[in-house]
Amino acid sequence: MALHFQSLAELEVLCTHLYIGTDLAQRIEAEKALLELIDSPECLSKCQLLLEQGTTSYAQLLAATCLSKLVSRVSPLPVEQRIDIRNYILNYVASRPKLPAFVIQALTQVIAKITKLGWFEVQKDQFVFREIIADVKKFLQGTVEHCVIGVIILSELTQEMNLVDYSRPSAKHRKTATSFRDTSLKDILVLACALLKEVLAKPLNLQDQDQQNLVMQVLKLVLNCLNFDFIGSSADESADDLCTVQIPTTWRTIFLEPETLDLFFNLYHSLPPLLSQLALSCLVQFASTRRSLFSSPERAKYLSNLIKGVKRILENPQGLSDPGNYHEFCRFLARLKTNYQLGELVMVKEYPEVIRLIANFTITSLQHWEFAPNSVHYLLTLWQRMVASVPFVKSTEPHLLDTYAPEITKAFITSRLESVAIVVRDHLDDPLDDTATVFQQLEQLCTVSRCDYEKTCALLVRLFDQNAQNYQKLLHSASGATVDMAIQEGRLAWLVYLVGTVVGGRLTYTSTDEHDAMDGELSCRVFQLISLMDTGLPQSSNEKIELAILWFLDQFRKTYVGDQLQRTSKVVRLRSDVSRVPEKAWKVVKVYARMSEVLGIMDDSHVLETFVTKIVTNLKYWGRCEPVISRTLQFLNDLSVGYILLKKLVKIDAVKFMLKNHTSEHFPFLGISDSYSLSDFRCRTTFYTALTRLLMVELGEDEDEFENFMLPLTVSFETVLQMFNNNFKQEDVKRMLIGLARDLRGIAFALNTKTSYTMLFDWMYPTYLPLLQQAVERWYGEPACTTPILKLMAELMQNRSQRLNFDVSSPNGILLFREASKMICTYGNQILSLGSLSKDQMYPMKLKGISICYSALKSALCGNYVSFGVFKLYGDNHFDNVLQAFVKMLLSVSHSDLLQYRKLSQAYYPLLECLTQDHMSFITDLEPPVLLYVLTSVSEGLTTLDTVVSSSCCTSLDYIVTYLFRHIAKEGKKPLRCREAAQAGQRLLHFMQQNPDVLQQMMSVLMNTIVFEDCRNQWSVSRPLLGLILLHEKYFSELRASLIDSQPLPKQEGLAQCFRNLMEGVEQNLSIKNRDRFTQNLSVFRRDVAEVLRGDSGDGGAEPCGLDMMS
């Protein structure tokens, strides 16, 4: 016994280190020791020891955690042992109802896992693990504490049944969840509602903590029932406003009873905030019930009850002062419009009163902007959808939105302007700093603002004029108070955002000539503000106003400037003869009419001049402000995409200035001083992409023009060359090279013709590319330096638009590949010398660079501009070297990392696809452990949810299987000239004979995917499957037999027929015609198997389990 207690004491020390220890090393050691405990044969006895004799709650928590992992293993414990564990835990919590909540939850999770994983297990013709609900009812008949435990068990079970475990077949989860839904979930909901009715029937003692806890747990149980994934859609929780709850038809009676909704509305009004919030969460789900559950009269009645509940809450709004209640109520309102049409809402008797109350509630919410700001999204969603529905309402009942929508718009605008003074004076977080939320709210507002647009514009014009005048006064006053100036600038920033919003709204709403004229009025004011702000640079400037102006300019560009409007820009001068102006053009004339009078901007060509002037000004004066520079360059990049805009832009003097003067002297953000962080250099790529697009418009074959454009970069590279040859400041050279790599990547990205790309290559090679090679060799351990250089090389390898198809007399393709090979080999060899890295350093320091190298190599192999046979022919080892570097880097990466990091997997698997397609001799030459590693990576990639990866794996496997099949078919017919190829095939065949389970395992995976999973790339899966079946016919027969035998007798014949149909008409070859026939058969097979397996949703028979095929 002394040993027992000693080990118990040691376990409790480990628990303390694990759960509440502050020493990281001790915690890691504790984790290792406890993982060993889970794998040890003594695990169950130690867990029992901890539960019965442990002195701390953490000992009990550890026992629960170990049990949870033990019962969740892929190879399950014996049925009797799981029954014993379940019964032991039930008795344990029943005898100790005062355990801490986190221990009870952990123990009930074990029960839930056991129940879910054993849901279909039968003993003596009974489902042994479904007795849990009967067991729980015993708890409900005990004390309040026991009742709480019973409800928690049901709640955890419902959650567990709804939880998708991606390590197990999804079809098995779906079948279990569907059976639970059909046999138990409705009963659980009815039971929970009955408990709530009991609670309401008695006088509520809110001081009684046990009773409060019971109500809370029952409400959580109801919420879990209503949140259940009824149809297996696995809806993304982030898409909250699109949610519809797919209530089963058998639940109709519950929902048709008015008492059900009344129960939760009454609970909301009776309970304290923490609990009433849960009642509202349940009502959100009730409001989201699918429409098809009801007939039209039933739906109208149900909606009427919901609206009455809304009215009652708004007439007694005390509970909404709690942020949780307020948030859930806003969600509730948004869901009403998601599930019900405006035409249905207006037919409800209480609609006029309720829409008034909702409008007042929204206005009050907008005015109190600092209270629960995240909830405003739902209110704006409601109004946005209501206004957007107006054109489609056929009802004669008034919708009243033309009355209330302008009030909502006004409340939003005025509240945002009034918030500025409070934010500045009280030093609060500025809502404008959260641009994602601001843009989302503005997008919603633009729809609402177009309802009675005249009022919106009149309000904005008045406020803009008033605030612009105040701003000018402050500018001209000698002692302009800093606080007053900050307030005025904040208001102007909001107004510019709002003007941009309403102007951009023209795209999403039917516009009239008058509306376009109003847009012109508003736009005039912003363009005047731009002139005023720019004349004050660099002394007076405001980042927030600049960002708002760039938002406005982008909205104006999308609406009134662009290729789709190009034919309208020349007709503005025809105002004297309106009859000759096209209708679409006349709308644009209306916009520019006022702008031409005030600003002299007569058409979109003049606007483009204003745009470019603004861009140049920003790049000159805002060099140290990364957000402004980044947004400005993004705007320039967007302008440079359309061909017709490009033709107009290159005629503008400011553009010509940029093309000839892109140096740090004119544009400080191109500098390399320490005041700029290395991450700020990223925007240089965008700048040079846009600039090169502009250069390309009239470049043609003018090499002198290209050389002149590249002059600033030439000077920088020559400076770096001299520094490398002398004693140099490492930091300066590094910064210059990072900047140059980013600049060149932008240029290379924009060069999409053979002529222009050749000019760039001739400029870079052979003088400057070796410099980049030296930089990688010197600073391989600094991703800030190597990543831009490797990305540049990857971009240069891209044969986009066939730009790398050099002339037949040119060796450029091979020269480029040799340089890439040197760089990849250098980086690969150096990066492996770093040794082991911590988990958080693994990706940035190593895996990111490897993924870029793989991407570059893939581009080279698939680019079709290098004849790789030439390398071996002439004894050039660059190709062999880069393939060996590929292998070395691959072996330094674990299989789990290959799949865990998306960019790495999306670089590696397409590269492997290229290698198996065109370089199978390399694959067959791999050492057996390396080949096994590659094939294992393919096998694991087949099951990933990323279709890019799984499709690449299928294609790679198809090439390998086809190669092997053709080699076997040719055996015995070995002409002397094919001896080398025959030897390669023989090596692969020998490997497969030594490791037969490799391909068999992959066949199991693919069959499992077809039969049981949601197969999204069925065509890709079908291609290798035929070859695998032909290579392993015996194993396929065993697989087929095991699958058929795992089904109930009535289904076995149907499944056998499906397999016979699968191979009907399929021949023993891999011709394209034969493959296509098999693909068609497989499609029919999948549908037929689904029909055969459907029907047994859990009321009898054995369960078809995908894992049987994998064993």
N, C-alpha and C positions, 0 to 999 in steps of 0.2 A: 504493500500500500504506500510505503514511503516513496517508491519510484513513481507511483501514480500521481501522488500529490506534487512531487517535484516536477513532473512533466506538466501538470496542470498549472503550476506557478510559472513555468517557462512559457507556456502558451499564453497566459494572461499578460506577461511582460510583452510578448510579441504583439498581442492585441493593442496594448497601450501605445507601442511604437507605431503601429499601423494606422490607428484611427485618430490619435490625439498627439502623437509625437511631433516634434518640430525639427528633429535632426534628419536630414534627407538621407544620409547614408544608412542610419538605423532603419528608416522606413523601407528602403530598398532591400536591405537584408531580411527584414520581416516579411516582405512580399515573397522573396525567394523561399524562405522557410515554409510559408503557408502554402505556396504552390506545391512544394514537396509533400506537405501534409495531405493535400487533396488527392495526390497520386498514390499515396501510401495505402496499403491494405487496412491499416488501423484507422482510416479516416472516420468511419461511422462510429466506432467506439469512442474516439476522441471528441467527436461532435456531441455525443451523448454525455460524456464527462463534462464538457464545457456547459451544456444546457442545465445539467442537474447540480453541478457543484461549483460552477463559475461564480465568482464574487462580484463581477462587474457586468453591466449591460453590454459592454463591448465583447465580452467572451461569448455571450448569447448571439450577438450579431455575427461574430466570426463563424460560429457553428451554423447559423442560417445560411451564410454566404457559401460555406463549403458544401452544405447539402444541396444548395441551388445549383452549383456547378456539377456536383456529382450526378444529380438526376437529369441534367441537361446534356449529358454526353451522347455522342452519336451512337455508340454501342450501349444500349440501356441496361440498367440493373435488372435482375430477375423480377417478375411481376410480384411475387410474394414479398420481396424485400421492399419494393416501392409501396405496396399496400401497408406494410408495417411502418414505414417512415411516415406516410400520410396519417395513419391512425395515432402514431406516437405524438406527432405535432398537434393534432386536434385535441388529444387529451392534455397535452402540455399547456396549450394556451387556455383551455377550459379551466384547468386547475390554477392558473396564474393570470387572472384577467387584468391585474394591475401592472403588467409588464410595460416598459416604455413603448411609446407608439412606434418608434422606428424598429424595435425588435419584433413587435407583432406584425408589422408590415413585411419585414424580411421573411418571417416564418410563413405567413400566408402566401407569399410569392412562391415558396417551395411547393405548397399544396397546389397552387394554380398551375405550376409547370408540370407537376406529376399528372394532374388531371388532363391537361391539354395533350401532353405527349402520349398518354395512355387512353385517350378518348375512345378509340375503337377496339381496345383489347377486351377479349371475351374469356370468361371462365364459367364453366357450367351454364352455358347459354345466357350469361348475363354480362352486361358491360360493367366491369368491376369499378371503374373510376368515375362512373356517372352518379354514384350514390352520394356524392358530395353535397348536392342540393338538399337531400333529405337530412344529411348530417347537420347542415347549417340551420335547418328549421328548429333543431333541438336547442341551438344557441339562442334563437329568437324567443324561445319560451322561458329563458332564464332572466337573470338580472339585467339592468340597463347595460352594464359593462360587457356581459356575455352577448347581449344583443348587438352592441357595437362591433365586437369581434366577428360575429356572424355576417354582418353587413360588409365588413372589410374583406372577408373571404370572398363573398360574391363579387365585390367590386374588383378585387385583384384578379379573380378568375375571368371576369368580363374583359378587363384590360389585356390580360395575357392571351385570351382567345383572339383578340383583335390585333395583336402585335405580330408583325411579319418578321420571322427569323430568316435572314437571307442566306444563312449557312445550310438551310434545309430546303427541300423542294417546295416551291411556292404552291404547287397543285395540292400537296399534302396539307399545307396550312389552310388553303382555301376550303378543302373538303371538311376539315375539322371545324373551321369557323362557321361554315354553312350549316353543318349538322347541329352545332351549338345554338346557332340562330334559330333553327327550325324547332329544336326540341326543348330549349331551356330559356332563351333570352326573354321571350314574352312573359313567361311565368315570373322571372326575376323582376321585370319592370312592374308587373301587376302587384307583386309582393311589396316592392318599394313604395309604390303609390299608396297601398293600403296602410303601410307604416306611417306615411306622411299624414294621411287622413286621421289616423289615430292620434297623432301628435296635435293636430289642429283641433280635434274634438275636445281635448282636455285644456284647461287653463295652462298657458305656457309659463313655466318658471325659468326665465332667462338667466337667473343667477345660478341655476343648477348646471355645473360644468359638464356633468355626464350627459344630461339631456341635450345640451347644446352640441356636444360631440356626436351624439346619436343622429340628430337632425342633419348635421354637416355630412356625416358619412353616408346617410341615406340619399341626400341630394347629390353627392358625388357618384353614388351608384346609379341613380337615374341618368345623370349626365353621361356616364360611361356607356349605359345602354343606348342612349340617343346618339352618341358619337360613334357607335359601332359601324364598321365598314360593311354594310349589308350586302353589297353586290360585288365586292372585291375590286373596287376601282382604285384603292390606295390613294385617295385624293390628297394632293399636296396641301398641307395645313396653311402654307403661306398664301394660297389662293382663297383667302377667307371669304371674300365678298362674292365668290362664284358658287359657294357651296349649296347643294341641295341634298337633303337627307332622304335617302331612298328607303323609307319605311316599308316593311313587308305588308302585303295586302291583308294578311291575317290579323294585323294590328288595328285594322280600320275601326273596330268597335270602340277601342280605347280612345281614339282620336275624335270620333264622332260625338262622344259624350261631352257636353259643355262643362261638366263637373271637372274634367281633367285639366282644362286650361284654367278654370276658376281656382282650382286647388293651388296652382303655382302662382297665380296673381295674388291670391290671399296670403300665401306664404311670404311673398315679397313684402307685402304690407305689414305682416306680423313679426317678421324676424329682424334681428339686428343686422347691421351692414355686412359683416363677414359672411353670414348665411344667406341674406337676401340676394347677395351677388350671385350665389350659386343657383338660386331660384330663377334669376334673370337669365343665367347661362342656359338653363333648361328651356326657358321660353324662346331663346334665340333658336334653338334646335327645333322647337315646335313650329316656329314661324317659317322654318326652312323646309318643312315637310313637302315632299314632291307633290305637284299639282294633281298628278294622275291618280292619287290615292282616293280622291273624291269625285263624285259627279258634280256638274255645274252648280246645282242648288246647294249641295253639301259644302262645296268650296266657298260659295258666297256666305253661307252661315258661319263657317269656320273663320273666314276673314273678318266677318262682322264681330265675332267674339274677340279676335285679336285686337281689332281697332277699339272696341270698348275698353279692353284692358289698357291700351296705350292712353286712352282719354283719362281713365281713372288715375294712372300714374302721373300724367301731366297736371291733372287737377290737384293732386296731392304730392307735390314735388320734393317733399322734405328728404326722402331717401336718396335723391339724386345728388345731394351735397357730398356723398361719399364717392371718391374717385372710381372705386371698383364698380359700384352700381351704375354710375354715370357712363362708364366705358361700355358695360354690357348693354345698357339701354340704347346707346348709340348704335351698337352692332345690331340690336333687335330692330331698330327703325330701318337700317340699311337692308336687312334681310327681307323686310316686308316688300320692298320694291324689287328685290332680286327675284322673288317667287310669284309676285302678283303684278298684273298689268295695270297701268294707270286707268284704263277703262273699267277695270273691276273695282279699283279703289274708289273712284268717284261715285259708284253706284251704292256704296255703303251709306246708310242713313246719317251716321255721325261724321262723314267725311269733311264737310265744310268747317265744323267746329274743331275737328282733330287737326286738319291742315293748318288752321290758324294757330293752334297750340304748338304744333311742331315748328312752325315758322318762328313764333316767339321764343321757343326753347333754343332754336338754332341761333337766332340773333343774340340771345343772352350768352350762349356758349361762345360765339365768336367774340363778343365784347370782353369776356373773361378768358382771354387767349392763353394766359399763363396756367389755367386750371386744366389738367388732363389734355395737353396739346395733341397727344396721339389719337384721341377719340374723335377729333374734328374731321378726320378723314372719312369716317363712316357717315357723318351728317352731310358732308359735301357729296359723297357717293349717292346718297338718297336724292338730293336735289338735282344732281347732274343727270341721273337716270330719269327722274320725273320730267325734267325739261326736255331731255332728248326724246321722250315718248310722245310729246305733245302733238307732232304732226300725224301720229298714227291713231289718235283717240277718235272713235266713231260715236261715242256716247253723247247724248244731248245735254247731259248734266255738266255744269261748269266745273272746270278743273282748278280755277282760281290761281293758277301758277303765274299768270301775267300780273297778278296783284302782289304775290309774295316773293317771287324770284328776284325782282329788282331790289326788294328790301334786304334779301340775303346778300346780294352782291354789294349793296351799299354798306351793310354791316361788316362784311369782310374787309372792304377797302378802308373804311374809316377806323376799324379796330386795329388794323395793321399799322396805320399811320400814327394812331394814338399810342400804340405800344412802344414806339421808338423812344419817346421821352422817358418812359419808365425804365426801359432797358439801359439807356445811357446814364441816367441819374443814379439808378440803384446798382449799376454794374452787374446786370443780369446777363445770362447767356442770350446772345442775339439769335432769334429764330432764323434770320437770314444766313447765319453760318451753316445751318443744316439745309444745304441746297437740295438734297434729295427730297426732303419733306416739302420744301417750298415749291419745287417744280411739280410735285404730285398734286398739291393743293391748287396750284395755278391751272394745271391741266383740267382739273374738275371745275374750277371757277369759270374757265373760258366758255364752257357750254351754258352754264347758268347765266353768265353775263350777256349772252346773245338774246336772252328773252327780254324784250323791250330794250333793244340796244341803244336807242336814243337816250334813255335815262342814264345808262351806264356811261356813255360817252360824255354827256353833259356834266356829270359828276366828276369824271376824270379830268376834263378840260378845266373846270373851275378849280379843282384841287391842285392841278399841275401849275396853273398860272399863279395861284396864290403862293405856293411853296417856292416856285422859281423866283418870284419877286423878292420874297423874304431872303432867299439864298444870295441873290445879287446884292441886296442891301448889306448883308453880313460881309460879303466879299469886299465891298467898297468902304465899309466902316473901319476906321483905324484900329478900334479896340473890339473887334469881333470876338465875342466870348467863345472859348473853345467848346464848352458844353452846348451852347446854342448852335454852333456850326455843326457839331457832330449830330445833333438832333435833326437839323435841316437836311444834312447829307443822307441820313438814314431814311428820312421820308421820301426824298427824291429817288433813292435807290428802289424803294417799294413801288413808287409811282411808275418808274421806268419798267420794272418787272411786270406791273399790271397792264401797262400799255402794250408791251410785247405780247402779253397773254391774249388780250382781246383782239389784237391784230392777227395773231396766229390762229385765233378761233375761226377765222373765215374759212379755213380748210374743212372744218368739221360741221359747218352749219350752212344752210341755204342763205346766200348773201344777196343783198340788193344794191343798186347803184348808190342809194343814200348811205348805206352802211359803208361802202368803199370810200365815199367822200368824207365820212366821219373818221375813218382810219387815216385818211390824209391829214385831217386836222390834228389828230393825236400824234401822228408820226412827225409832223412839222416841229412840234414842241421838243421831242426827243432829239431831233437833229440839231435844233438850236442849242439844246443843253450840251450836246457833244462839242459844238464850236466853243461854247463858253468854258467848258472844262479844259479843252485842249489849249486854249490861249493862256490858261493859268499854269500850265506845266513848265518846269518841274516843281515850282514852289508849292502850289496848292493842288493836291490830288487826293482821291478817295477810292480805295480799292473796291468797296462795295458798289459804288455807282458805276465804276468801270465794268465790273462783272455783270451788272444789270444791263448796261448799254450793250454789251456783247450778246447777251440773251435776246434783247430787243432786235438787234441787227440780224441775228440768225432767224428769228421769227419773221421779220420783214422779208428776208431773202427767200424763205420757203414759200411765202404767200404771194409776193409781188415781183420777185426777180427769179429768173431761172429759165432753163431750156424750154419748158412747156409754155412760157409766156413770150418767147423770143419774137414772135411775129407781131406782137403788140407794141413793141417799144418805139417804133418809128411813126406811129400814127397820132401821137399827142399833138403834133403841130397842126393837125387837120381839124382843129376844133371848130373852125368856121363852117366846115361841111360835115356835120355829124352823120349824115346819111351814108357817107362812104366808109365809115369806121365799123369794122366787125363788132358784133355784140360783145365778145370776150375782151376785145381790145378796149371797148368803151368803158368797161369796168375799171381797167387799169388807168385809163385817162382820168376817171373820177378821182382815183387816189392821187395822181400826180398834179391835178388841177391846182389845188391849194398849195402844194409843195413848190410848183413852178412860180407862183406869185410871190411866195415868202422867201424861198431859198434858191430859186433858179434851177431846181432839180426838175427836169422836164420828162425824163424817161428813165428806164433801168440802166442805161449806159452812164447817165449822170450819177445815179445811185451807186453804181460800181466804183466810180471815181471816189465818191465819199467813203465807201467801204475801205478801199485800198489806202486812202489817206489816213484813215483811222488806224488801220493795221500797222502802217509804217510808224505812225506817231507812238502807238503802244510799244512797238518793238524798240523804239529809240529810248523812250523815257521810263518804261516799266521793267527794265532788264532784271532788277533785283526782286521782282514780285512774281514768283513762279505761277500762282493761280491765274493772274491776268495774262502772262505770256502764254501759258498752256492753252487757255480758252481762246486767245487771239489766234494762235497758230492753228487750232482746230477749226476756227472760222475760215481762215485762209485756205486750209486743206479742203473744206467743204466747197468753197468757191471754185477751187481748181479742178473739180471732178467733171463738170459738164463741158462738153466740147464747144458749144456755142458761147458759153460764158468765157471760156479760155480765149477764144478768138477776140472777144471784146476786151478782156483784161490786158492782153499783151500790148494793146494800143495806148494804155494809160501810162503817163510819165512816171508815176510812183512805182509801177511794176518794173519799168525799165531801170529805174534807180536801184531797186532791190536786186535785179539780176546782175548788175555791175558792181554793187557795193556791199556784198554780204560778208562783211568783216565785223570784228568786235568793236572797231572804231565807230561804226555807224549803228550797229546793233549790239549793245553791251552783253546781252544774254549769250552771245557766242564766245565770250571771254572764258579764261580758264583760271581766274583768280580763286583764292581759297574762300572768298565770300559766297561762291556758288557750291551747293552740295552736288555730289556726283549724280544723285538721282534727278537733279534738275536738268542734266544733260540730255535726258530722254526726249525732251521737246525738240531738240535739234533735228532728229530724224523726220519729224512731221514737217518742220520748216523746209528742209531740203527736198522732201518728196513733192511738196506744193511748188517750190521754186523750179524744180526740174521739169515738172509738168508744163509750167509756163515757158521754160526754155525750149521744150520739145515742139511747141506749136510752129515755130518758124526755123527750127534748127536744120532740118534736112540732113545734108552731108557736109555741112560747113564745120570742118575740124578746127579752124581758127576760132570760130565763135565758141566752140566747146572748150578749147584751151583757155580762152579768156575767162569763161565762166569758172573754170577749175583753178584759176590763178591763186585765189586766197588759200585753197587747200594745198596747192603746190608749194607755196611759201611755207606753210605750216609743216609739211612733210620734210622739206629741205632743212628747216630748223631742227626737227627731230633727228634727222640723219647726222647733222653736225654734233648735236648733243650726245648721240650714241657713240660717236667716234672720239669724244673728249670726256673729261670728267663732267658729270652733269647732275643737276638736281633731279632725283628720281621722281619726286612728286609732280614737278612741272611736266616732265616728259610723259608721265603716266596720264595726267589730265589731258594733255594735248592729244595723245593717241586715243583715249576714250572718246573725246569730242570728234576726232577725225573718223573713227569707226562708225559712230552714230550718224555723222554727216553722210559718209559714203553709202551707208545702208539706205538712207533716205533717197539718195540719188539713184542707186541701183534698183530700188523698188519701182521707181517711176520710168526707168528705161525699158520699154517693152518692144523695141525693134532691134533687129540684128545690127543695123548700122550704128545706132547710138550706143548699144551695149559694147560693140567692138571698140568704139572710141574710149569708153571707160576702161576696158580691159587693157588696151594699149597704153593708157595713161598710168595704170597701176602696175603693170608687169613689164619688165622684171625689177623695176627700181624700188617700189614701195611695199609690195606684198611680203618680201622677206623681213621687212621691219616689223610687220604685225606678227610674223612667226617668232621673231626674237622677243617681242613683248609677251607672248603667251609662254615662252620658255622661261622668261625672267620672273613673271608675276602670276604664275599658274595658280597660286594659292589665294589670289584676290579676285573673287567673282566680279567685283565692280569693274575690273579691267578685262578679264577674259570673256565674260558674257557678251559685251558689245562686239568684240572682235570675232568671236565664234558665230554670232548672229549675222555679222556682215558676210562671213564666208558662206554660211548657209544660204543667204540671199543671193550671193553671186552664183551659187550652184543651181539655182532655180531656172529651169528652161521655160519660163513663162512666155507664151506667144511665140514659141520657137526662136527666141532671141539668141540662143547659144548654137544654133545651126550654122557654124562658121563655114567659110568657103572651103572647097575640097583641098585647096593647096595650103590651108591654114592649119597649123598644129595647135591652135589656141585651146581647143577642147581638152587635149591631153595635157597641155601645160597647166591649165587651170586645175585639172584633177590632181596633178602631181603636187601642186601647192597645197590643195585641200588635204591630200594624203599626208603631207609633211606636218601640217598643223594638227590634224586629228591624232596622228601618232605621237607628236610631241606632247600634246595636252593629255592624251591617254596615259602615256608612260609616267608623266610628271604627277598627274592627279592620283595615281595609284600609290605614289611614294608618300602620300600624306598619312597613310596608316588608318587606324580605326577612328571614326568620327562619332560624336554624340548624335542622338536622334534628331535634335533640333538643328544641327549643323549639316546633317547628311545631304539634304536636298540643295540648299544654297551653295555649299562648298563643292559638291561632287555631282549629284544626280542631275542637276539642271544643266551643267556643262555637257555631261554625257548625252542627255536627251537632244541637245542642239547638235552635237557631233553626229548622232544617229540620223537626225533630220537632214543634215547636209549630205551624209553618205547616201541616204535614200534618194535624195534629189539627183545625185550624180548617177546612181545605178539606173534610175528610171528616166533620166533626161534624154537618153538616146543621142548623145553628142560625143560619146567616147566609145571606141571599139576596144573592149577590155582584153580581147585576145592578143592585141598588139603587144601588151606589156610582157607576156610570157615569151612571145615570139622573139623579142629583141632583148630578153634578159633584164628587163626593167622590173624592179621589185616593189614599186610604189603601191601597186594594187594588192599584192600579197601582204605588204606591211600594214595597210589600212584594215584589211580583213583580220589580221592577227590582233591589231589594236582593238577592233570591235569585240573579238572574243575575250581579250583580257579585261576590258571594261565590263563586259557582260557578266563574267564570272565573279566580279567584285560586287555585284548587286544581287540581293536576295530575291527569290520569287515573289515574296510578299511586297517588296518595294516596287518591283516591276509593275504590279497591278495597283498598288496604293497611290502612286503618283501619276496622275492622268497624263501630264505632258510627256513623261517618260514612256508610258505604255503606248501612247499614240504616236511616238517616234519609233520605238523598238519593233512593234508588231508589223507596221507597213514595211519597214526595212527588211524584216525577216521574210515577208511576202516577196519582195524583190529578189532576195537571195535564193529562195526556193524556186522562183520562176526561171531565173536565167543562170544561176551559179550553183547548180546541184552538185557539181564536182567538188566545190568547196565544202558543202554540207557533208558529203560522204567522206571527205578527208579528215573531218573533225575526230579528235580522240573520243573513244566511247563515253567517258564521263561527261565531256562537253556536249556531245550529241544528245545524251540522255537529259542534260540540263535544258537544252533547247526544246526538246520534245515535251518535257515536263512543263515548260513555260507555255507551250502551245495548248497542252491539255488543260492547264489552269485558266488560260485565257478564254477557252471555249465557254466557260460558265459565267463569265463576267457580264454585268448588265450593260456595259458600254458596247453598243452595236458595232462601232468602228473597230474596236479591238477584237470582238468575237468573230466578226466577218473576216478580218485579216487572218485570224487563226484558222478559220475554215479554209480559206484560200491556200494558205501555206501548207496545211495538212493535205489538201487536195493535190498540190504539186508533188509532195513527197510520196503520197500513195500512188499517184499516176506513174511517177518515175519508177517506183518499185514494181508495180504491176507490169509495166512495159518491159522492164529488165527480165522478169520471170518469163514473160511471153516470148522473149527473144533467145532465152537460154537454148543452147544447142544449135543456134544459127549465128555463130560468132565469126564474121569475116575478120581477117587479120587487121584491117584498117580501123576497126572499132574496138581493138583490144583494150585500150585505155578506159573507154567508156564502160566496157563490160566489167573491168576490174572495179571501177567505182561503184557500179550497181551491185557487184558481188559483195563489196564491203558493207553496203547498206543492208543487203539481204542477210548477211552473217550477223550483223548487229541486231536486226529484228528477230532472228531466230534465237539469239541469246536473251533477248528481252521481249518475249511475245506479249507480255501484259501491257506494254506501252500502247500499241495500237488498239488492243482489245478494250483497254480502259477508255480510250477516246471514243470508240464505237458505243460503249455504254453511255458515256456522257451525251453523245449526239442523240441516241435513241431516247434517252431520258428527257432531253430537251424537247424533242418532237412530241413525245407522248404526254408528258406531264407539265411542261413549262409553257409560259407565254412566249412562244418563239417569234421574235420580231424579224429575224432574217432567215426565213425558211429556205429560200433559194440557196443562200450561201451554205447552209447546213446540209442541204441535199447533195451537193457536189462531191465532198469527200466521202460521204456515207456509202455511196455505191461501191467505190473502190475498196473501202474497208470490208464491206459485206463479201465482195468477190475474193478478197485476200484471206478472210477468216470465216469461211462459210460454216465451219463446225461450231465456232464460238457464237456466231449469229443464231444458229439453230438452238443452242443452249439458252441464249438470252431470250429468244422468243418463247421457249418452253417455260422458262422460269416466270416470265411475265404472265403467260396464260394461266399457269398453275396458281399464281397468287390471287386470281380472281374467283369470285363465287361461281359455282358450277353453271348457273344459267347464262353466265356471260362468256364462258370459256370458248364456246363454239363461235360466237360472234367475233371474238378477238382473233381466233385462229383464221377465220375467213378474211379478216382485215389484212393479216400477214400474207395470206395467199394472194390477195389482190395486189399487195405491194409489189411483188416480184413478177406479176403477170405481164408477159410480153417483154420482159427485160432480158437481154442477152448477156453472155459472158465476155463482155468487152467494155471499153471505156470510150467508145466513139461519141461524138457530140450528140448524134441522134439518139443513141441509147441512154445517155445521161439525161437528155430532155424528157424522154419517156419515164425514166425513174423519178425525176422531179415532179412530173404531173401525177404519177401514182402516189408519191409521198404526200402531196397536197390532199388528195382524196383520202389517203390512209389516216392522216391526222384528224380530218373531220369525222371519219367513220369511227375511229377509236374514241374520240370525245363523246360521240353519241352512245357508244356501247358502255363506256364507264359512267356516263351520266345516269342518274336514276337512283343509285344507292347513295343517298345523302346522309346515311348514318343510322338507319333503322335495322340493319341486319347485314350479315355477310362480312367477309374479310375486306380489309382495306387495300386498294392498290397503292403500293408504296414505291416511289421512285428509288429509294435506297436499296431495295431488293436487287435492282439491276446493277447497282454499283458495287455490290459485295463481291 
